[in-house]
Structures are given as structure tokens and as C-alpha cells.
Amino acid sequence: QVQLVESGGGLVQAGESLRLSCAVSVSFRYINAMGWYRQAPGKQRELVTKVTGGVTNYADSVKGRFTISRDYAKNTVDLQMNSLKPEDTAVYYCNVKIRASGEDYWGQGTQVTVSS
């Protein structure tokens, strides 16, 4: 069973930065894709950024502000969020897809709130 645990959310003011971290319980060599999604109140969950086969994609709304990275020493998938806006307020979820089975796994989510 793959476990994902997110951390780093919180309350910040517009223009500030946050760094989210997702601790992954399996080695990256077993993972085919990894990414971050978010869900704002009353809205559907949406893709923020995803890395698949070495290709990274970002939602247009976060391009140039957010950066996804992997820390091999800590076995985490991180999301650096700069120049935060109130519309970035949401619960952020980490997601990985296992190479062998194709199964998707999700973290429990971490709340990010950006005040204006």
C-alpha cells in the first residue's frame, strides 16, 4: 500500500510563498507519474502540475509561479509556490501513479489559504 503524506500548507498573504511537501512511502523507481492537484470550495479538483515520463506540465494559472521537484534523499515530491494569489486558495493533494499497476494514490490534502 502506497502512502502519501502532505505538509506545508497554511495561511499567507497575497504575494508570499509556501512550499508543500509530499512524503512518498515507495521508491521513485516504482512511480510512473507524480503531481499536485487542488480543490477549491464548490469547485472540482483540478490539475496544478504533473510530471510524466520526464515531461512536466503546469496549469496556465500557475505557470511561472509554481515549481514541482523531487527530493531523492527525502523521498518527497515538493511544490514551491511563489507570488501566491487569493485564487490559489484550495486544498492541495499529492498524487502518484504506480508504474507496474497503473494505480493512482492520493494524499489526505493540505489546506492553503491566501488572503488579499
C-alpha positions as CSV (number, residue, x, y, z in Angstrom):
1,Q,0.0,0.0,0.0
2,V,1.4,3.4,-1.1
3,Q,1.1,6.2,1.4
4,L,1.4,9.9,0.7
5,V,1.5,12.5,3.5
6,E,1.4,16.2,2.6
7,S,2.7,19.0,4.7
8,G,3.5,22.7,4.4
9,G,0.1,24.3,4.0
10,G,-1.0,27.3,5.8
11,L,-2.4,30.9,5.8
12,V,-0.3,33.5,3.9
13,Q,-0.9,36.9,2.4
14,A,-1.1,37.6,-1.3
15,G,2.4,37.8,-2.9
16,E,4.0,35.5,-0.3
17,S,5.4,31.9,-0.8
18,L,4.8,28.5,0.5
19,R,6.4,25.1,0.0
20,L,4.4,22.0,0.1
21,S,6.0,18.6,0.6
22,C,4.6,15.1,-0.1
23,A,6.3,12.2,1.6
24,V,6.1,9.1,-0.5
25,S,6.3,5.6,1.0
26,V,7.8,3.9,-2.1
27,S,10.8,4.5,-4.2
28,F,10.5,6.8,-7.1
29,R,11.7,4.0,-9.4
30,Y,8.2,2.4,-8.9
31,I,6.4,5.6,-9.9
32,N,5.4,6.5,-13.4
33,A,3.9,9.9,-12.8
34,M,3.6,12.3,-9.9
35,G,1.8,15.6,-9.4
36,W,-0.2,18.1,-7.4
37,Y,-3.9,18.8,-7.7
38,R,-6.1,21.3,-5.8
39,Q,-9.8,21.7,-5.0
40,A,-11.3,25.0,-4.0
41,P,-14.7,25.2,-2.2
42,G,-17.6,24.4,-4.6
43,K,-15.2,23.5,-7.4
44,Q,-13.9,20.3,-9.0
45,R,-10.4,19.1,-8.3
46,E,-8.0,20.4,-10.9
47,L,-4.5,19.7,-12.0
48,V,-1.8,22.1,-10.8
49,T,1.2,20.3,-12.1
50,K,2.3,16.8,-13.2
51,V,5.5,15.0,-14.2
52,T,5.1,12.1,-16.5
53,G,8.0,10.4,-18.2
54,G,10.2,13.3,-17.6
55,V,7.8,15.8,-19.0
56,T,6.4,18.5,-16.7
57,N,3.1,20.3,-17.3
58,Y,1.6,23.2,-15.4
59,A,-1.8,24.7,-15.3
60,D,-1.8,28.0,-17.1
61,S,-2.9,29.7,-13.9
62,V,0.3,28.7,-12.1
63,K,2.9,28.8,-14.8
64,G,5.9,30.9,-13.8
65,R,4.9,30.9,-10.2
66,F,4.8,27.2,-9.1
67,T,7.6,24.6,-9.4
68,I,7.4,20.9,-8.8
69,S,10.5,19.0,-7.8
70,R,11.6,15.7,-6.3
71,D,13.9,15.3,-3.3
72,Y,15.5,11.8,-3.7
73,A,17.2,12.0,-0.3
74,K,13.9,12.6,1.5
75,N,11.7,10.7,-1.0
76,T,9.4,13.7,-1.3
77,V,7.6,15.5,-4.1
78,D,7.6,19.2,-3.4
79,L,5.7,22.1,-4.7
80,Q,7.2,25.6,-4.4
81,M,4.5,28.2,-4.7
82,N,5.6,31.8,-5.2
83,S,3.6,35.0,-5.7
84,L,0.5,33.4,-4.3
85,K,-2.9,34.9,-5.1
86,P,-6.2,34.6,-3.3
87,E,-7.5,32.4,-6.1
88,D,-4.8,29.8,-5.2
89,T,-6.8,29.1,-2.0
90,A,-7.7,25.4,-2.0
91,V,-6.9,22.0,-0.5
92,Y,-3.8,20.7,-2.3
93,Y,-3.4,17.0,-3.0
94,C,-0.4,15.0,-3.9
95,N,-0.9,12.2,-6.5
96,V,1.3,9.4,-7.8
97,K,0.7,6.6,-10.3
98,I,2.5,3.3,-9.8
99,R,4.3,2.1,-12.9
100,A,3.5,-1.6,-12.7
101,S,-0.2,-1.5,-11.8
102,G,-1.2,1.9,-13.1
103,E,-3.0,2.6,-9.8
104,D,-3.4,6.1,-8.6
105,Y,-2.7,7.1,-4.9
106,W,-3.7,10.3,-3.2
107,G,-2.6,12.1,-0.1
108,Q,-5.0,13.4,2.5
109,G,-4.7,17.0,1.4
110,T,-3.3,20.2,2.9
111,Q,-5.1,23.5,3.1
112,V,-3.6,26.6,1.5
113,T,-5.3,29.9,2.2
114,V,-4.2,33.1,0.6
115,S,-5.6,36.4,2.0
116,S,-5.8,39.6,0.0
